[in-house]
């Protein structure tokens, strides 16, 4: 009745259970958006074997990538630093002695370094030292690096030098996507010591 106290109102057990179940379902539904199980995660960085490679947004970063690829003997990173139309101009002595340089391209550059890395596998202490570096602006999208070098590679080819020295000139150009790469490499010998050209020829024979 209307005037009857609340304590005297009785509900059937099935009605109580139904209402309690409805309340629990509603509470669970409201809690779902805050539940971490169903929340979105930040994307994980992609798996990559890039090692020390950095995006070459500047000519200097191209130099860093080549230096790092030599130290790691990383063939992928080495290859990524050179243009599709790459040209290599060896020392005068190597050009006169080695016919392989008559048609040297990016393909030969990749083959030589892959063979070098295989011969240096499981060894450490590889390094490329550049000294007296100077960058010259040729145009807004073209730089020239001039430097002396010393390359040390601990490989297993007894007939090939593992310590070469000389002077290099790299033409570094900017691609349409804004990244930089080496398009032309000129090698010069110093004092008759084995040069980088000599090392390349030995590993492409």
Backbone as ProteinMPNN parsed JSONL, in Angstrom:
{"seq_chain_A": "XXXXXXXXXXXXXXXXXXXXXXXXXXXXXXXXXXXXXXXXXXXXXXXXXXXXXXXXXXXXXXXXXXXXXXXXXXXXXXXXXXXXXXXXXXXXXXXXXXXXXXXXXXXXXXXXXXXXXXXXXXXXXXXXXXXXXXXXXXXXXXXXXXXXXXXXXXXXXXXXXXXXXXXXXXXXXXXXXXXXXXXXXXXXXXXXXXXXXXXXXXXXX", "coords_chain_A": {"N_chain_A": [[0.84, -1.189, 0.0], [0.176, 2.393, -0.334], [0.704, 3.874, 1.919], [2.258, 2.182, 3.397], [5.181, 1.259, 5.261], [8.583, 1.304, 3.93], [10.117, -0.885, 4.638], [8.383, -2.911, 4.761], [7.811, -3.656, 2.205], [8.033, -6.164, -0.12], [10.045, -7.933, -2.528], [10.047, -10.266, -5.176], [12.423, -12.96, -5.213], [13.517, -13.533, -7.771], [13.21, -11.14, -9.107], [14.97, -9.447, -7.765], [17.44, -10.619, -8.346], [17.501, -10.26, -11.106], [17.587, -7.45, -11.351], [19.99, -6.883, -10.016], [21.821, -8.157, -11.677], [21.522, -6.631, -14.0], [22.512, -4.158, -13.141], [25.235, -4.798, -12.692], [26.082, -5.521, -15.269], [25.775, -3.075, -16.586], [27.626, -1.488, -15.187], [30.035, -2.779, -15.865], [30.087, -2.324, -18.608], [30.386, 0.458, -18.685], [32.923, 0.674, -17.653], [34.604, -0.327, -19.56], [35.846, 1.489, -21.549], [37.942, 2.577, -20.072], [39.566, 0.506, -19.603], [42.708, -0.982, -19.796], [43.248, -3.203, -21.287], [41.805, -3.107, -23.636], [42.578, -0.769, -24.759], [44.29, 1.32, -27.186], [47.664, 0.778, -28.365], [50.84, 2.412, -28.417], [52.542, 2.491, -31.517], [55.115, 0.087, -32.164], [58.609, 0.536, -32.788], [59.827, -0.183, -36.081], [61.391, -3.319, -36.876], [64.77, -3.415, -37.649], [67.814, -3.744, -39.471], [69.644, -1.737, -39.577], [71.822, -0.811, -38.172], [74.412, 1.448, -37.595], [73.478, 3.358, -39.312], [72.336, 6.521, -40.37], [69.746, 8.775, -41.292], [70.555, 10.404, -44.24], [70.484, 13.514, -44.189], [72.17, 15.605, -44.57], [75.277, 16.467, -46.266], [77.452, 15.846, -44.615], [76.473, 13.791, -43.041], [76.371, 11.673, -44.799], [79.071, 11.064, -45.033], [79.554, 10.226, -42.395], [77.994, 7.914, -42.416], [79.324, 6.233, -44.265], [81.776, 5.931, -42.967], [80.891, 4.644, -40.623], [79.802, 2.298, -41.759], [82.077, 1.047, -42.747], [83.492, 0.557, -40.367], [81.755, -1.258, -39.165], [81.626, -3.161, -41.112], [79.333, -3.295, -42.72], [77.419, -4.193, -45.247], [74.939, -3.411, -46.344], [74.455, -0.772, -45.361], [76.672, 0.488, -46.446], [76.192, 0.314, -49.219], [73.907, 1.884, -49.421], [74.825, 4.456, -49.408], [75.63, 5.295, -51.868], [75.011, 6.593, -55.144], [72.768, 5.556, -57.794], [73.872, 6.034, -60.278], [76.576, 6.006, -59.793], [80.076, 6.828, -60.04], [83.464, 5.787, -60.216], [86.755, 6.902, -59.997], [89.83, 5.682, -60.28], [93.21, 5.623, -58.865], [95.932, 6.82, -60.904], [97.936, 4.901, -61.323], [96.647, 2.488, -60.617], [94.582, 2.448, -62.498], [96.004, 2.109, -64.877], [97.033, -0.398, -64.506], [94.977, -2.206, -63.785], [92.409, -3.674, -65.473], [89.776, -3.837, -64.642], [88.799, -1.43, -63.797], [87.907, -0.068, -65.978], [85.211, -0.13, -66.397], [83.85, 0.574, -64.022], [81.235, 0.711, -61.698], [78.337, 1.359, -59.625], [77.543, -1.23, -59.133], [79.938, -2.754, -59.241], [81.182, -1.548, -57.091], [79.594, -2.398, -54.95], [80.001, -5.182, -55.132], [82.757, -5.433, -54.616], [82.894, -4.474, -51.926], [81.247, -6.256, -50.594], [82.664, -8.652, -50.89], [84.953, -7.924, -49.48], [83.882, -7.552, -46.889], [83.1, -10.164, -46.339], [85.573, -11.441, -46.205], [86.55, -10.241, -43.982], [85.011, -11.11, -41.957], [84.063, -11.867, -38.615], [86.237, -10.565, -37.628], [87.678, -7.678, -35.976], [88.254, -4.135, -35.373], [88.304, -2.587, -37.661], [88.604, 0.437, -39.537], [88.004, 3.746, -40.795], [89.794, 6.53, -41.34], [89.572, 9.927, -41.745], [91.272, 12.827, -42.673], [92.265, 16.316, -42.622], [89.924, 17.37, -43.766], [87.794, 19.006, -46.082], [84.931, 20.71, -47.084], [83.457, 21.756, -50.038], [81.246, 24.002, -51.462], [79.561, 23.446, -54.364], [77.178, 23.768, -55.706], [73.778, 24.516, -54.664], [72.825, 21.925, -54.338], [74.98, 20.247, -54.45], [78.018, 19.11, -53.264], [81.545, 19.014, -52.603], [83.806, 16.842, -51.11], [87.031, 16.89, -49.885], [89.778, 15.059, -48.774], [92.404, 13.486, -46.883], [93.014, 10.002, -46.403], [93.041, 7.051, -44.311], [92.667, 3.7, -44.383], [91.851, 0.89, -42.552], [91.534, -2.532, -42.536], [90.886, -5.61, -41.201], [91.253, -8.239, -42.768], [91.24, -11.564, -44.325], [92.7, -12.046, -46.605], [95.701, -12.682, -47.82], [97.108, -11.699, -49.988], [96.163, -9.182, -50.442], [96.263, -5.706, -49.534], [95.904, -4.55, -46.149], [96.03, -2.124, -45.006], [95.596, 0.906, -46.217], [96.288, 3.993, -47.894], [95.734, 7.417, -48.909], [94.422, 10.09, -50.945], [91.178, 11.344, -51.193], [88.383, 12.416, -53.175], [85.099, 13.195, -52.895], [82.103, 13.613, -54.578], [79.167, 14.788, -53.431], [75.774, 14.602, -53.692], [72.43, 15.994, -53.639], [69.404, 14.24, -53.633], [66.149, 14.046, -55.297], [64.351, 13.593, -53.258], [65.441, 14.902, -51.139], [67.484, 13.706, -49.679], [71.004, 12.845, -49.328], [73.799, 11.622, -51.298], [76.682, 9.796, -52.504], [78.041, 10.524, -55.624], [80.249, 10.681, -57.334], [83.557, 9.468, -57.079], [86.864, 10.141, -56.591], [90.096, 8.872, -56.549], [93.351, 9.281, -55.191], [96.797, 8.568, -55.105], [99.316, 8.56, -52.493], [102.62, 9.049, -52.067], [103.345, 6.523, -53.084], [102.386, 4.386, -51.548], [100.149, 1.579, -50.89], [96.875, 2.098, -52.202], [93.348, 2.926, -51.856], [92.204, 2.189, -54.235], [93.841, 0.08, -55.031], [93.142, -1.844, -53.13], [90.414, -2.248, -53.748], [90.623, -3.366, -56.343], [91.885, -5.82, -55.835], [89.921, -7.225, -54.447], [88.0, -7.65, -56.305], [88.858, -9.377, -58.151]], "CA_chain_A": [[0.0, 0.0, 0.0], [0.965, 3.614, -0.425], [1.166, 4.314, 3.221], [3.01, 1.128, 4.101], [6.62, 1.537, 5.335], [9.438, 0.664, 2.923], [10.619, -2.163, 5.143], [7.374, -3.948, 4.637], [7.641, -3.993, 0.795], [8.834, -7.356, -0.428], [10.149, -8.237, -3.951], [10.343, -11.669, -5.439], [13.866, -13.196, -5.377], [13.918, -13.463, -9.181], [13.28, -9.724, -9.481], [16.207, -8.92, -7.174], [18.574, -11.131, -9.109], [17.464, -9.614, -12.425], [18.03, -6.064, -11.212], [21.41, -6.891, -9.649], [22.568, -8.519, -12.89], [21.493, -5.477, -14.902], [23.425, -3.149, -12.604], [26.613, -5.258, -12.911], [26.383, -5.423, -16.705], [25.924, -1.655, -16.902], [28.888, -1.026, -14.606], [31.125, -3.344, -16.659], [30.101, -1.631, -19.9], [30.929, 1.805, -18.486], [34.345, 0.578, -17.301], [35.398, -0.794, -20.697], [36.738, 2.486, -22.179], [39.121, 2.853, -19.244], [40.32, -0.725, -19.393], [43.932, -0.96, -20.596], [43.301, -4.36, -22.166], [41.192, -2.762, -24.909], [43.082, 0.521, -25.236], [45.264, 1.218, -28.27], [49.058, 0.91, -27.95], [51.723, 3.155, -29.308], [53.197, 1.545, -32.434], [56.505, -0.236, -31.857], [59.492, 0.875, -33.907], [60.021, -1.339, -36.96], [62.647, -4.038, -36.739], [65.662, -2.967, -38.719], [69.212, -4.081, -39.313], [70.347, -0.577, -40.116], [73.05, -0.552, -37.441], [74.746, 2.835, -37.291], [73.051, 4.217, -40.411], [71.451, 7.63, -40.04], [69.177, 9.351, -42.508], [71.509, 11.409, -44.746], [69.856, 14.805, -44.471], [73.24, 16.545, -44.879], [76.448, 15.79, -46.832], [78.294, 15.32, -43.535], [75.91, 12.523, -42.561], [76.798, 10.643, -45.745], [80.428, 10.699, -44.624], [79.41, 9.447, -41.17], [77.457, 6.598, -42.749], [80.372, 5.421, -44.88], [82.723, 5.612, -41.893], [80.27, 3.639, -39.772], [79.658, 1.047, -42.5], [83.399, 0.428, -42.784], [83.802, 0.056, -39.025], [80.885, -2.412, -38.9], [81.6, -4.016, -42.295], [77.907, -3.42, -42.998], [77.282, -4.035, -46.7], [73.71, -2.686, -46.666], [74.655, 0.649, -45.112], [77.656, 0.982, -47.406], [75.528, 0.441, -50.513], [72.909, 2.955, -49.364], [75.476, 5.765, -49.462], [76.073, 5.588, -53.23], [73.958, 6.819, -56.126], [72.612, 4.533, -58.829], [74.778, 6.375, -61.383], [77.882, 6.234, -59.161], [81.29, 6.677, -60.839], [84.71, 5.741, -59.448], [87.956, 7.198, -60.769], [90.936, 5.161, -59.473], [94.504, 6.286, -59.032], [96.486, 6.63, -62.249], [98.672, 3.636, -61.359], [95.687, 1.379, -60.608], [93.856, 2.464, -63.768], [96.88, 1.576, -65.911], [97.372, -1.787, -64.189], [93.809, -3.053, -63.555], [91.349, -3.433, -66.471], [88.445, -3.82, -64.025], [88.358, -0.046, -63.592], [87.405, 0.51, -67.223], [83.739, -0.041, -66.353], [83.469, 0.509, -62.603], [79.964, 1.366, -61.4], [77.841, 1.026, -58.293], [77.511, -2.684, -59.028], [81.286, -3.203, -58.867], [81.451, -1.047, -55.739], [78.898, -3.306, -54.037], [80.658, -6.495, -55.172], [84.045, -5.346, -53.902], [82.727, -4.329, -50.479], [80.673, -7.508, -50.1], [83.782, -9.595, -50.791], [85.806, -7.454, -48.387], [83.207, -7.841, -45.627], [83.15, -11.613, -46.119], [86.937, -11.785, -45.807], [86.811, -9.633, -42.67], [84.005, -11.616, -41.019], [84.534, -12.273, -37.278], [87.366, -9.73, -37.218], [87.315, -6.346, -35.494], [89.318, -3.141, -35.509], [88.265, -1.895, -38.951], [88.373, 1.875, -39.348], [88.304, 4.707, -41.85], [90.179, 7.811, -40.748], [89.659, 11.029, -42.703], [91.977, 13.982, -42.117], [92.33, 17.505, -43.489], [88.666, 17.41, -44.516], [87.235, 20.297, -46.488], [83.735, 20.643, -47.908], [83.324, 22.893, -50.941], [79.925, 24.126, -52.057], [79.582, 23.609, -55.812], [75.855, 24.325, -55.969], [72.942, 24.205, -53.498], [72.563, 20.488, -54.221], [76.2, 19.528, -54.823], [79.186, 19.429, -52.456], [82.746, 18.199, -52.817], [84.648, 16.584, -49.942], [88.435, 16.568, -50.165], [90.389, 14.63, -47.514], [93.313, 12.347, -46.886], [92.392, 8.877, -45.711], [93.747, 5.817, -43.962], [91.678, 2.643, -44.215], [92.375, -0.329, -41.939], [90.566, -3.634, -42.542], [91.531, -6.866, -40.796], [90.702, -9.318, -43.575], [92.037, -12.788, -44.381], [93.337, -12.185, -47.921], [97.115, -12.345, -47.627], [97.644, -10.987, -51.153], [95.582, -7.84, -50.505], [96.686, -4.85, -48.415], [94.877, -4.261, -45.133], [96.267, -0.758, -44.555], [95.768, 1.694, -47.432], [96.254, 5.428, -47.646], [95.668, 8.226, -50.109], [93.562, 11.266, -50.881], [89.924, 11.117, -51.915], [87.42, 13.48, -53.442], [83.734, 12.691, -53.059], [81.025, 14.525, -54.952], [77.97, 14.384, -52.694], [74.657, 15.34, -54.286], [71.117, 15.845, -53.026], [68.394, 13.642, -54.496], [64.864, 14.749, -55.36], [63.654, 13.455, -51.971], [66.135, 15.697, -50.124], [68.593, 12.978, -49.067], [72.279, 13.026, -50.009], [74.515, 10.396, -51.634], [77.928, 9.999, -53.252], [77.866, 10.252, -57.049], [81.565, 10.525, -57.969], [84.662, 9.255, -56.13], [88.178, 10.195, -57.234], [91.138, 8.399, -55.634], [94.703, 9.726, -55.513], [97.792, 7.923, -54.247], [100.251, 9.418, -51.776], [103.919, 8.461, -51.742], [103.569, 5.164, -53.562], [101.844, 3.355, -50.656], [98.902, 1.018, -51.431], [95.738, 3.005, -52.13], [92.033, 2.287, -51.806], [92.019, 1.584, -55.554], [94.533, -1.211, -55.012], [92.332, -2.77, -52.328], [89.213, -2.586, -54.519], [90.975, -4.258, -57.448], [92.195, -7.147, -55.298], [88.72, -7.92, -54.009], [87.083, -7.862, -57.413], [89.492, -10.304, -59.07]], "C_chain_A": [[0.874, 1.238, 0.0], [1.479, 4.037, 0.916], [2.001, 3.312, 3.962], [4.482, 1.465, 4.124], [7.386, 0.724, 4.312], [9.863, -0.724, 3.335], [9.636, -3.284, 4.967], [7.151, -4.366, 3.194], [8.574, -5.141, 0.459], [8.831, -7.578, -1.931], [10.493, -9.696, -4.114], [11.84, -11.832, -5.641], [14.32, -13.085, -6.822], [14.053, -12.031, -9.652], [14.558, -9.09, -8.973], [17.415, -9.348, -7.985], [18.655, -10.453, -10.473], [18.019, -8.201, -12.357], [19.517, -5.991, -10.874], [22.275, -7.208, -10.869], [22.639, -7.344, -13.862], [22.454, -4.399, -14.45], [24.87, -3.532, -12.867], [27.011, -5.153, -14.377], [26.609, -3.981, -17.116], [27.25, -1.107, -16.395], [30.078, -1.528, -15.407], [31.261, -2.627, -17.997], [30.692, -0.241, -19.783], [32.428, 1.771, -18.209], [35.209, 0.196, -18.481], [36.306, 0.266, -21.303], [37.99, 2.756, -21.381], [39.998, 1.642, -19.072], [41.52, -0.766, -20.323], [44.013, -2.123, -21.56], [42.799, -4.007, -23.558], [41.686, -1.429, -25.454], [44.114, 0.31, -26.329], [46.669, 1.445, -27.726], [49.805, 1.801, -28.918], [52.406, 2.165, -30.237], [54.649, 1.332, -32.049], [57.374, 0.157, -33.048], [59.724, -0.351, -34.77], [61.36, -1.993, -36.72], [63.537, -3.676, -37.912], [67.081, -3.395, -38.423], [70.095, -2.945, -39.766], [71.629, -0.239, -39.369], [73.25, 0.913, -37.162], [74.286, 3.799, -38.377], [72.102, 5.302, -39.914], [70.93, 8.219, -41.347], [70.061, 10.487, -42.997], [70.844, 12.708, -45.169], [70.882, 15.884, -44.814], [74.397, 15.795, -45.526], [77.341, 15.17, -45.755], [77.784, 13.976, -43.014], [76.204, 11.376, -43.52], [78.188, 10.141, -45.374], [80.383, 9.842, -43.357], [78.917, 8.04, -41.472], [78.501, 5.687, -43.378], [81.395, 5.0, -43.822], [82.167, 4.53, -40.981], [80.131, 2.299, -40.465], [80.984, 0.309, -42.593], [83.743, -0.175, -41.421], [83.007, -1.206, -38.703], [80.96, -3.47, -39.992], [80.158, -4.338, -42.666], [77.656, -3.133, -44.479], [76.041, -3.239, -47.086], [73.905, -1.187, -46.493], [75.658, 1.262, -46.08], [76.976, 1.258, -48.746], [74.566, 1.625, -50.539], [73.526, 4.347, -49.505], [75.857, 6.184, -50.882], [74.898, 5.676, -54.2], [73.914, 5.688, -57.147], [73.596, 4.773, -59.982], [76.199, 6.665, -60.885], [79.045, 5.97, -60.127], [82.511, 6.668, -59.921], [85.889, 5.963, -60.379], [89.164, 6.786, -59.928], [92.203, 5.998, -59.622], [95.032, 5.981, -60.434], [97.196, 5.288, -62.369], [97.722, 2.451, -61.429], [94.927, 1.307, -61.929], [94.689, 1.854, -64.887], [97.125, 0.075, -65.731], [96.154, -2.716, -64.172], [92.699, -2.749, -64.557], [89.946, -3.35, -65.872], [87.909, -2.402, -63.864], [87.831, 0.612, -64.862], [85.891, 0.675, -67.198], [83.233, -0.153, -64.915], [82.196, 1.326, -62.374], [79.549, 1.018, -59.971], [77.824, -0.492, -58.081], [78.868, -3.239, -58.613], [81.642, -2.746, -57.455], [80.804, -1.959, -54.698], [79.597, -4.661, -53.974], [81.971, -6.481, -54.397], [83.834, -5.318, -52.4], [82.108, -5.58, -49.875], [81.761, -8.558, -49.925], [84.718, -9.216, -49.646], [85.189, -7.796, -47.035], [83.244, -9.338, -45.309], [84.53, -12.044, -45.646], [87.294, -11.239, -44.435], [85.846, -10.138, -41.601], [84.67, -12.153, -39.752], [85.766, -11.511, -36.819], [86.856, -8.364, -36.764], [88.462, -5.382, -35.752], [89.364, -2.449, -36.848], [87.996, -0.405, -38.714], [88.715, 2.645, -40.616], [88.567, 6.038, -41.184], [90.317, 8.843, -41.868], [90.301, 12.23, -42.022], [92.015, 15.11, -43.14], [91.072, 17.629, -44.356], [88.283, 18.842, -44.882], [86.049, 20.05, -47.402], [83.651, 21.916, -48.739], [81.93, 22.881, -51.558], [80.075, 24.367, -53.554], [78.283, 24.236, -56.289], [74.995, 23.984, -54.757], [72.685, 22.714, -53.29], [73.804, 19.643, -54.509], [77.383, 20.03, -53.99], [80.352, 18.543, -52.872], [83.504, 18.075, -51.502], [86.041, 16.22, -50.423], [89.089, 16.216, -48.839], [91.451, 13.576, -47.782], [92.662, 11.232, -46.083], [93.419, 7.823, -45.319], [92.675, 4.786, -43.635], [92.367, 1.396, -43.675], [91.275, -1.378, -41.925], [91.313, -4.929, -42.24], [90.871, -8.048, -41.513], [91.677, -10.496, -43.64], [92.695, -13.02, -45.743], [94.787, -11.736, -47.823], [97.681, -11.533, -48.787], [97.147, -9.552, -51.252], [96.053, -6.999, -49.328], [95.546, -4.675, -47.413], [95.043, -2.869, -44.527], [96.551, 0.076, -45.803], [95.603, 3.174, -47.105], [96.192, 6.174, -48.972], [94.861, 9.483, -49.868], [92.324, 10.986, -51.718], [89.165, 12.418, -52.13], [86.076, 12.823, -53.689], [82.824, 13.832, -53.507], [79.759, 13.986, -54.301], [76.816, 15.253, -53.186], [73.339, 15.028, -53.577], [70.129, 15.289, -54.043], [67.109, 14.459, -54.474], [64.116, 14.666, -54.042], [64.351, 14.195, -50.839], [67.3, 15.01, -49.467], [69.838, 13.083, -49.947], [72.967, 11.688, -50.248], [75.759, 10.743, -52.456], [77.691, 9.624, -54.711], [79.196, 10.013, -57.771], [82.627, 10.414, -56.883], [85.957, 9.236, -56.939], [89.237, 9.832, -56.2], [92.504, 8.869, -56.127], [95.692, 9.065, -54.554], [98.719, 8.953, -53.62], [101.525, 8.619, -51.502], [104.119, 7.019, -52.148], [103.072, 4.06, -52.642], [100.559, 2.799, -51.271], [97.72, 1.961, -51.194], [94.436, 2.205, -52.025], [91.738, 1.614, -53.145], [92.664, 0.205, -55.609], [93.725, -2.261, -54.249], [91.09, -3.188, -53.099], [89.528, -3.585, -55.63], [91.227, -5.671, -56.955], [90.93, -7.907, -54.927], [87.672, -8.061, -55.099], [87.707, -8.774, -58.472], [88.845, -11.677, -58.965]], "O_chain_A": [[2.075, 1.199, 0.27], [2.606, 4.521, 1.021], [2.42, 3.586, 5.086], [5.012, 1.92, 3.11], [6.963, -0.347, 3.877], [9.961, -1.631, 2.509], [9.995, -4.461, 5.014], [6.403, -5.309, 2.938], [9.773, -5.079, 0.733], [7.79, -7.445, -2.574], [11.164, -10.285, -3.266], [12.481, -10.934, -6.188], [15.415, -12.585, -7.077], [14.898, -11.725, -10.493], [15.169, -8.28, -9.67], [18.301, -8.544, -8.275], [19.741, -10.111, -10.94], [18.822, -7.798, -13.198], [20.228, -5.129, -11.391], [23.329, -6.603, -11.068], [23.679, -7.091, -14.47], [23.139, -3.789, -15.272], [25.668, -2.669, -13.235], [28.128, -4.75, -14.698], [27.516, -3.684, -17.893], [27.92, -0.347, -17.094], [31.038, -0.784, -15.612], [32.365, -2.355, -18.469], [31.419, 0.203, -20.672], [33.132, 2.738, -18.501], [36.427, 0.369, -18.429], [37.471, -0.036, -21.557], [39.012, 3.132, -21.954], [41.063, 1.728, -18.462], [41.361, -0.599, -21.532], [44.751, -2.063, -22.544], [43.297, -4.536, -24.552], [41.244, -1.005, -26.521], [44.742, -0.746, -26.402], [46.865, 2.192, -26.766], [49.442, 1.922, -30.088], [52.814, 1.094, -29.789], [55.338, 2.273, -31.654], [56.919, 0.113, -34.191], [59.811, -1.46, -34.243], [62.345, -1.325, -36.402], [63.078, -3.639, -39.053], [67.507, -3.409, -37.269], [71.186, -3.173, -40.287], [72.445, 0.535, -39.869], [72.389, 1.565, -36.571], [74.68, 4.966, -38.355], [71.183, 5.035, -39.139], [71.601, 8.163, -42.377], [70.302, 11.44, -42.256], [70.663, 12.968, -46.358], [70.516, 16.957, -45.293], [74.496, 14.581, -45.35], [77.916, 14.101, -45.958], [78.571, 13.126, -42.597], [76.279, 10.223, -43.095], [78.449, 8.938, -45.397], [81.095, 8.843, -43.26], [79.371, 7.077, -40.854], [78.56, 4.499, -43.061], [81.825, 3.847, -43.791], [82.884, 3.603, -40.605], [80.32, 1.259, -39.833], [81.016, -0.919, -42.526], [84.235, -1.301, -41.346], [83.516, -2.116, -38.049], [80.418, -4.563, -39.827], [79.804, -5.494, -42.897], [77.676, -1.98, -44.91], [76.075, -2.472, -48.049], [73.557, -0.411, -47.384], [75.514, 2.415, -46.488], [77.169, 2.321, -49.335], [74.427, 2.292, -51.564], [72.799, 5.321, -49.704], [76.349, 7.293, -51.089], [73.924, 4.932, -54.089], [74.889, 4.962, -57.337], [74.091, 3.822, -60.587], [76.926, 7.462, -61.478], [79.013, 5.028, -60.919], [82.585, 7.443, -58.967], [86.014, 5.306, -61.413], [89.493, 7.468, -58.958], [92.253, 6.95, -60.401], [94.626, 5.005, -61.065], [97.078, 4.61, -63.389], [97.945, 1.516, -62.199], [94.659, 0.214, -62.427], [94.153, 1.161, -65.751], [97.393, -0.633, -66.701], [96.28, -3.893, -64.508], [92.103, -1.673, -64.5], [89.027, -2.848, -66.519], [86.696, -2.198, -63.803], [87.354, 1.746, -64.813], [85.347, 1.527, -67.902], [82.291, -0.896, -64.638], [82.095, 2.477, -62.798], [80.33, 0.448, -59.21], [78.064, -0.971, -56.972], [78.946, -4.098, -57.735], [82.316, -3.46, -56.714], [81.415, -2.256, -53.672], [79.767, -5.225, -52.893], [82.261, -7.394, -53.624], [84.505, -6.044, -51.667], [82.425, -5.928, -48.737], [81.779, -9.274, -48.923], [85.216, -10.085, -48.929], [85.882, -8.272, -46.136], [83.4, -9.73, -44.153], [84.648, -12.913, -44.782], [88.231, -11.717, -43.796], [85.858, -9.652, -40.471], [85.709, -12.81, -39.814], [86.29, -11.778, -35.737], [85.752, -7.948, -37.118], [89.506, -5.763, -36.281], [90.352, -1.785, -37.163], [87.254, -0.036, -37.803], [89.586, 2.255, -41.394], [87.686, 6.61, -40.543], [91.081, 8.652, -42.815], [89.91, 12.604, -40.916], [91.828, 14.903, -44.339], [91.157, 17.955, -45.54], [88.435, 19.764, -44.081], [86.135, 19.288, -48.365], [83.761, 23.021, -48.208], [81.492, 21.87, -52.108], [80.647, 25.375, -53.969], [78.276, 25.113, -57.153], [75.441, 23.228, -53.894], [72.363, 22.29, -52.18], [73.688, 18.448, -54.782], [77.708, 21.217, -54.008], [80.16, 17.459, -53.423], [83.809, 19.077, -50.856], [86.206, 15.342, -51.27], [88.98, 16.976, -47.877], [91.398, 12.863, -48.784], [91.856, 11.489, -45.189], [94.499, 7.719, -45.902], [91.875, 4.978, -42.72], [93.336, 0.906, -44.255], [90.203, -1.147, -41.367], [92.255, -5.293, -42.943], [90.044, -8.758, -40.941], [92.78, -10.442, -43.095], [93.201, -14.114, -45.993], [95.066, -10.539, -47.752], [98.625, -10.765, -48.603], [97.656, -8.779, -52.063], [96.227, -7.526, -48.229], [94.373, -4.656, -47.786], [94.285, -2.481, -43.638], [97.63, -0.033, -46.386], [94.886, 3.553, -46.179], [96.55, 5.637, -50.02], [94.644, 9.89, -48.727], [92.42, 10.452, -52.822], [89.295, 13.377, -51.369], [85.935, 11.993, -54.588], [82.787, 14.891, -52.88], [79.331, 12.867, -54.584], [76.87, 16.481, -53.108], [73.159, 13.956, -52.999], [70.022, 15.789, -55.163], [66.99, 15.436, -53.734], [63.329, 15.557, -53.723], [63.904, 14.128, -49.694], [68.057, 15.663, -48.749], [69.751, 13.367, -51.141], [72.753, 10.731, -49.503], [75.869, 11.83, -53.023], [77.198, 8.534, -55.002], [79.255, 9.227, -58.716], [82.612, 11.155, -55.901], [86.125, 8.426, -57.85], [89.277, 10.407, -55.112], [92.781, 8.857, -57.326], [95.457, 9.008, -53.347], [98.889, 10.059, -54.133], [101.493, 7.623, -50.781], [104.992, 6.348, -51.598], [103.314, 2.887, -52.926], [99.936, 3.472, -52.092], [97.585, 2.545, -50.119], [94.433, 0.976, -52.098], [91.085, 0.571, -53.178], [92.094, -0.73, -56.171], [93.636, -3.415, -54.666], [90.743, -4.369, -53.105], [88.782, -4.543, -55.835], [90.813, -6.63, -57.606], [90.882, -9.127, -55.083], [86.569, -8.544, -54.84], [87.155, -8.93, -59.561], [89.246, -12.605, -59.669]]}, "name": "protein", "num_of_chains": 1, "seq": "XXXXXXXXXXXXXXXXXXXXXXXXXXXXXXXXXXXXXXXXXXXXXXXXXXXXXXXXXXXXXXXXXXXXXXXXXXXXXXXXXXXXXXXXXXXXXXXXXXXXXXXXXXXXXXXXXXXXXXXXXXXXXXXXXXXXXXXXXXXXXXXXXXXXXXXXXXXXXXXXXXXXXXXXXXXXXXXXXXXXXXXXXXXXXXXXXXXXXXXXXXXXX"}
